[in-house]
Amino acid sequence: MVNVTSTETSSTGDGQVALLNGLVLIGGRSLRMGQDKAQLVYHDKPQRDHLTELLRPYCQTVYWSVNAEQIDRLQASGMPLLRDVENPRPGPLNGILAALNHDPTVAWLVVACDMPLLTDLSLRTLVAGRNPACLATAFYDTDGRYPEPLLCIWEPASGPVVRDAFNNGMVSPRKLLMLHSAALLPAPDPRELTNVNSPAERNALGF
């Protein structure tokens, strides 16, 4: 059962709503796709660049979340990079925790690189519906049942919770949101949350 509450905590100790940084998750191995999903072109530019541009109006700084193998070759990109927390089990929680560790005073608007249908509509709705009294604000997923953690605002207070879950072996950010307080919103267009992880899924969308 998803736990939805609005009373667990505030974003900062002084009652102020924390500023937003952006985080584009591009550190995945892309094994099913067979090529780097962050560099696929859906909107006339690599997906990582497209998502960065979508996030910028809402964030003071947008970072790329990268794995250890990417860090050196992406230094020349000019983008701020955050290296995933070391973990023998790769996954998005490694990048989310790296961001929360990097600056625990801000909230992080996290977006996965494999959502090619995402538009400003969803970002605008998510930011407008943000509840800083919860650990996170997210949409219900494409099935309308569970949280979608990879288009999500993670508040500063989520840092210790994510860190504790990580240290106890949790790898699923969705499960983490289901166990703790999250403000869940209906997606304005659930199709925008579609993850594309393989050539077949990409072809099915007409790309």
C-alpha atoms as one frame of an Amber mdcrd trajectory, in Angstrom:
protein
   0.000   0.000   0.000   1.310   3.437  -0.911   1.772   5.679   2.091   0.674
   9.209   1.230   0.897  11.884   3.906   1.667  15.553   4.157   2.750  15.920
   7.749   6.034  14.083   8.232   8.517  16.911   7.755   9.232  20.274   6.206
  11.867  20.843   3.543  14.242  22.879   5.719  14.767  23.433   9.385  13.731
  27.089   9.190  10.427  26.381   7.477  11.543  27.757   4.113  10.797  25.777
   0.972  14.062  24.451  -0.413  15.302  25.550  -3.818  15.283  23.031  -6.654
  18.252  21.511  -8.436  17.745  19.250 -11.431  19.222  15.798 -11.963  19.149
  13.924 -15.263  19.888  10.242 -14.656  22.193   9.129 -17.477  24.383   6.594
 -15.657  22.485   3.449 -16.608  24.191   0.678 -18.565  21.559   0.660 -21.365
  22.031  -3.091 -21.800  18.590  -3.767 -23.265  18.800  -0.810 -25.656  22.264
  -1.800 -26.857  23.392   1.837 -26.984  23.514   4.765 -24.596  19.899   5.819
 -23.997  21.007   9.303 -22.958  22.456   9.922 -26.429  19.439   8.754 -28.414
  17.854  11.528 -30.456  14.104  11.978 -30.155  13.809  15.762 -30.359  16.621
  16.853 -32.709  19.279  16.515 -29.993  20.582  13.881 -27.554  17.996  13.033
 -24.934  20.270  14.142 -22.096  20.459  17.645 -23.631  16.738  17.782 -24.329
  15.870  16.911 -20.725  18.418  19.387 -19.401  16.676  22.154 -21.335  13.274
  21.054 -20.026  14.501  21.183 -16.422  16.346  24.510 -16.530  13.312  26.813
 -16.119  12.527  25.115 -12.782  16.011  24.593 -11.337  18.879  26.749 -10.166
  21.390  24.179 -11.516  20.912  21.018 -13.577  23.356  18.136 -13.113  23.986
  14.924 -14.973  24.108  11.783 -12.839  26.874   9.582 -14.288  28.587   6.274
 -13.563  32.299   5.815 -12.925  33.041   4.974 -16.567  31.414   8.160 -17.866
  32.960  10.709 -15.539  36.220  11.285 -17.449  34.838  11.399 -20.981  31.994
  13.749 -20.019  34.194  16.309 -18.278  34.419  18.237 -21.542  30.630  18.465
 -21.844  30.522  21.600 -19.728  27.759  20.108 -17.605  28.010  19.713 -13.822
  28.472  15.998 -13.188  27.630  13.916 -10.131  29.176  10.473  -9.924  26.863
   7.730  -8.694  27.458   6.399  -5.200  29.505   3.195  -5.407  27.326   0.110
  -5.239  27.768  -3.391  -6.693  24.076  -3.198  -7.640  23.753  -0.457 -10.275
  20.513   1.474 -10.297  18.916   4.928 -10.145  18.990   5.084  -6.347  22.790
   5.388  -6.585  22.432   8.626  -8.531  19.634   9.998  -6.364  21.699   9.440
  -3.228  24.758  11.056  -4.816  22.688  14.193  -5.430  21.255  14.252  -1.916
  24.782  13.850  -0.530  26.190  16.550  -2.805  23.820  19.241  -1.558  21.518
  18.232   1.307  20.025  21.737   1.542  18.149  21.684  -1.778  15.404  19.561
  -3.263  16.215  17.529  -6.354  13.954  17.307  -9.395  15.025  13.953 -10.814
  14.292  12.798 -14.362  15.317   9.523 -16.019  16.854   9.795 -19.472  14.557
   7.130 -20.942  11.314   9.152 -20.970  11.199  10.478 -24.545   7.553  11.579
 -24.363   8.083  13.858 -21.375   7.072  17.487 -21.923   6.865  20.651 -19.910
   3.261  19.773 -19.082   4.343  17.072 -16.633   7.191  19.117 -15.162   4.966
  22.153 -14.665   2.288  20.015 -13.000   4.796  18.284 -10.730   6.393  21.520
  -9.554   3.000  23.174  -9.032   1.796  20.179  -7.005   4.954  19.887  -4.926
   4.356  19.272  -1.233   7.562  20.142   0.652   6.068  18.739   3.857   6.523
  15.248   2.390   9.780  13.449   1.674   9.007  13.544  -2.030   6.421  14.509
  -4.624   5.776  12.173  -7.541   3.126  11.104  -9.993   1.315   7.825  -9.958
   2.954   5.618 -12.593   1.520   4.714 -15.995  -0.678   2.079 -14.349  -2.018
   4.653 -11.890  -1.206   2.458  -8.877   2.309   3.139  -7.609   4.721   6.088
  -7.358   6.878   6.977 -10.354  10.218   7.704  -8.622  12.151   8.665 -11.749
  10.163  11.817 -12.371  10.112  13.031  -8.806  11.030  15.876  -6.460  13.116
  14.536  -3.574  13.109  16.961  -0.640  16.165  17.568   1.596  14.564  15.538
   4.384  14.624  12.466   2.151  18.421  12.319   2.360  18.712  10.368   5.632
  15.848   8.077   4.602  17.416   7.273   1.227  20.835   6.823   2.836  19.482
   4.425   5.433  17.590   2.422   2.821  20.673   2.283   0.610  22.866   1.108
   3.475  20.335  -1.637   4.212  20.480  -2.976   0.686  17.426  -1.377  -0.898
  17.781  -0.761  -4.629  14.234   0.263  -5.594  13.340   3.959  -5.290   9.698
   3.034  -5.973   9.609   0.722  -2.988  11.223   3.420  -0.871   8.482   5.897
  -1.778   5.848   3.299  -1.000   7.260   2.795   2.486   7.608   6.482   3.385
   5.609   9.656   2.997   5.230  10.833  -0.571   2.775  13.249  -2.104   1.328
  11.452  -5.130  -0.331  13.292  -7.982  -2.316  12.050 -10.973  -0.213  12.530
 -14.082  -1.725  15.044 -16.518  -0.760  12.658 -19.334   0.390   9.229 -18.089
   1.859   8.444 -21.492   4.590  10.996 -20.809   5.929   8.686 -18.096   6.594
   5.871 -20.565  10.059   4.347 -20.179  11.772   3.228 -23.387  14.431   0.625
 -22.641  14.751  -1.457 -25.814  14.767  -1.004 -29.607  11.357  -2.691 -29.784
   9.864  -0.218 -27.312  11.428   2.640 -29.202  10.032   1.411 -32.522   6.602
   0.985 -30.959   6.530   4.710 -30.261   7.441   5.526 -33.836  11.008   6.696
 -33.233
